[in-house]
Amino acid sequence: MDIGAWFAPGPVLRNEPYNSRAQVRKFEQYLRENRGYQCLYACIEQTRDEYRQMFDCSLYDHCRAKYKADGVFMDTFDKIARPWNRSTASK
């Protein structure tokens, strides 16, 4: 199932404080805990370790190593992670 939210949250409409990053992180945690995943067409708020919990990267890592992609092509995490999340956890 693919769910999209396309409207302003209630607190925003009521002019109340709202932390969108915290809410996205909460949703990402729910997905990881329930074997869900986030579509990767938008930025994520996860750390690298959290991303790798959500997605099994073993085949991806194997192919990157086999074809010597490190240092040549960006890792998928680096393409979608916010700049402040990229250095928070190692591979």
C-alpha positions in Angstrom: 0.0 0.0 0.0 1.3 3.4 -0.9 0.0 6.2 1.3 0.6 9.9 0.6 -0.2 12.9 2.8 -1.0 15.9 0.7 -2.3 18.6 3.1 -1.1 20.7 6.0 -1.3 19.0 9.4 -4.0 20.1 11.8 -1.5 21.9 14.1 -0.2 23.9 11.2 -3.7 24.9 10.2 -4.5 25.9 13.8 -1.2 28.0 13.9 0.2 25.7 16.6 3.8 24.6 16.9 4.6 21.6 14.7 7.8 19.7 14.2 7.6 18.0 10.8 11.0 16.4 11.1 10.0 14.7 14.4 6.8 13.5 12.9 8.5 12.1 9.8 11.0 10.3 12.1 8.2 8.9 14.1 6.5 7.6 11.0 9.8 6.1 9.7 10.2 4.3 13.0 6.7 2.9 12.7 7.5 1.6 9.3 10.7 -0.1 10.4 8.9 -1.7 13.3 6.2 -3.0 11.1 8.2 -4.2 8.1 7.1 -1.3 6.0 9.3 0.9 3.9 9.4 4.5 2.7 9.4 5.2 -1.0 12.7 6.8 -1.9 11.5 9.6 -4.2 11.8 12.1 -1.4 14.3 13.0 1.3 14.3 10.9 4.5 15.0 11.8 8.1 16.6 8.4 9.0 20.2 7.8 9.9 22.2 5.5 7.8 21.8 2.7 10.3 18.0 3.2 10.4 17.9 3.2 6.6 19.8 -0.1 6.5 17.4 -1.6 9.1 14.5 -0.7 6.7 16.2 -2.0 3.6 18.3 -5.2 3.2 21.4 -3.8 1.5 23.4 -7.0 1.3 23.0 -7.6 -2.4 23.4 -3.8 -3.1 26.7 -3.8 -1.1 27.9 -6.9 -2.8 27.3 -5.4 -6.3 28.9 -2.1 -5.3 32.0 -4.0 -4.1 32.1 -6.3 -7.1 31.9 -3.4 -9.6 34.1 -1.1 -7.5 31.4 1.6 -7.2 32.6 3.1 -3.9 34.2 6.4 -4.6 32.7 6.5 -8.1 28.9 6.4 -7.6 27.0 7.8 -4.7 25.4 5.4 -2.2 21.6 5.4 -2.4 21.4 6.7 1.2 23.5 9.7 0.3 21.2 10.6 -2.5 18.1 10.8 -0.3 19.3 11.7 3.2 19.2 15.2 4.5 22.7 16.6 4.9 22.5 16.5 8.7 21.8 12.7 8.6 24.6 11.7 6.3 27.4 11.7 8.9 25.4 10.4 11.9 26.1 6.8 11.4 28.6 4.8 9.4 28.0 2.0 6.9 
